Amino acid sequence: MPTVADWSVLVDALRQARRVLILAHINPDADTMGSSLALASALSRTGVEVQVAVGMPAFEMPTGLAWLPGQEFLVPAEQVRAPVEVALAIDCSAIDRLGTLADTAAAAELFAAIDHHASYDGFASVAIVDPLAPAAGVLVAELIDRLGLEWTIPVAVGIYAAISSDTGSFRYPATTADTHRLAAALLDRGIDQAEISRRIFADRALGLIRIAGQTMHTAEYFPSAVGGGGALIGVIDAKARERYGVSYDEVESVIGDLTNNGVAEVTAIVKQDDSGGWKVSTRSRGNVDVAALCLRLGGGGHRAAAGYTAAGNLAETLAQLHAELGIDDGDSRTAR
Ligand SMILES: [Mn+2]
């Protein structure tokens, strides 16, 4: 949990710094990127030189995030100017989320983290971590207030995008009255919430709609999973992504479609990345702690939303997942 001392160390360091590096996590989502670009916009107005980077070689902003204001602060990982005074990782639960920039960040005068994952592992020397925060954006909003930075429209848009995205449009259990009050304050600044919501939740390419449809059509239902609560498991391989022209980052949203069901306590999607490896995203209706499950398999996340990188091929990955979910042998129903 955050302490006053941690806030003051971070706030003092950011007040004094001339050069700041903000790190969004690899395979960025709207929470990490909206928060990072918003903070960069706000800090830059005070004359601080701010860079935002993602530690992936030849990283390009996914089309689903390219509309966020503040794109001008993003630099390729190879162009990050070292040494860095303050390196601030946002929405990263472990240092491997910093990818190729882990060493650069660790060598900064102050290496700090702002995060809301229960699985945050303590990698930074100063950390603001609140597992109850529904989005990293909520904590970055508090940082902006503590620094007394100006809430311009680009700043408000980035923070709203972060919070709206990580709360599933204010639907997930971590959403509180305070979350709505913060959203209301952002609306009072004059942001266009309808346009932001459309960008995050509705503006999907035809190929993504098709791959989501295929995944929902072929997902297997296992009534015996998690003590009879049931699990719904979909698979998206690289071949399907290629057929529909969909990148690995873009299929992140499909788990949201599949999770909209009234039959399974746990929903999962097994996804193949461009290098052929498999990653698993899981969601829980609330009774099953999927963060604990994913932590056992080398990943992490939140109680209701978590993931991990699998070690084996698809068959091994599914067998391991079935075992973790307590699925009986021979149990399966494929949608017809
Ligand atoms: Mn987040």
Residues whose N, C-alpha, C, O or C-beta is under 5 A from the ligand:
A	BS01	MN	D31 D91 A135 A136 D166
